[in-house]
Structure formats: structure tokens, C-alpha cells
Amino acid sequence: MIKINADRKVIENLPPHILSNLGMNQIAYVRHTENDLYTVHAADGTEVSTFRNSLEAEDFIRLNNLTPITVH
């Protein structure tokens, strides 16, 4: 899993059109849902798939030659 070494405030304040293009075709992120599921999203936020645990979600990302990141 990669870690972004940037000030959280800088990342949070990026305009949506710039943020959505960062990492396209390179990264995908995993989000934990209220229903205790894990969703995989493309870098632009598009939901791709849903899994029962985070390991399955990360494996799915790696099988598609992308780098998983976690969003909190």
C-alpha cells in the first residue's frame, strides 16, 4: 500500500477536478461502508466493486495491476 506524504489539509483542499485525475489507471482506493462492507473505487471516485473484507478488496485491486490506498 502506498502512503501519500503530503499535508492532509493540502490534499483535502484540492479542487475536485484535479483530485479526481490523480492516479487514474494507477491507484484505486478502499472505503469501509456503514454496512460493514468494503467498496473499491477508481481514483476518480467511481465505485467498482464491493467485498466482505478489506483483504479481498485489496487483492482485487492488485489483480487489476493497480496500487491500493485506504481512505479514512
N, C-alpha and C positions, 0 to 999 in steps of 0.2 A: 504494500500500500504506500502511496506517495504522501508526503506531507508538504503543504504549501507554507513556505517561510515568509509570510507577509503579515503586516499588521492587520488584525481582524477588521478594524474599522475601515481600512483601505478597501478590503475585499467587499465588505458589506455595502460600501458606498459606490461601487462601480455601477455605471448605468446598465440596465438590463440588456440592452443590445450588445454591449461589449462582453459582459459576463456570460451571456448565452453562447458566445462563439469561442470562449476559452476551452480548449481541449477537445473540440469536436473531432471525432474519429480517433481520439487518443484516450480519453477517460470516460468513465461512467461513474455514477455515484449511487450509493445505497442509502435508503431512507427507511427508518423504523416507523411503522404506522401505529395508529391508535388501536388497531385490531390485532396487534402483536404479530404483524407480518412485515416482510422486508420487500420494498419495491426498488427495482433498478431503473435508473433514469439516465438518459443520454445527457451530455454536457449542457444541452440547451433546455433541459427540464422535462423533455418528453418521457413519459413513463413507458418502459419497455416490457417489463415483466414483474411478477410477484412471486415471492418464495416464503417458505415457512421459517427459514432461519438465515442468518447473515452469511454463513459459510456457503450455502447453496447459491446465494445471490452473488457473492464474490467469485465463486467458481464459474458461474455463468458469464460474468464479465471477462474473466481471464480466457475462457474458451473462445470468446469473440475478439481476442487479441487487443483488449483494452486494459487500462490500468484502473483498478477500483479505488475510489476515495469515499470517505464517510462524511456525511453532512450531519451536523448536530443542530 
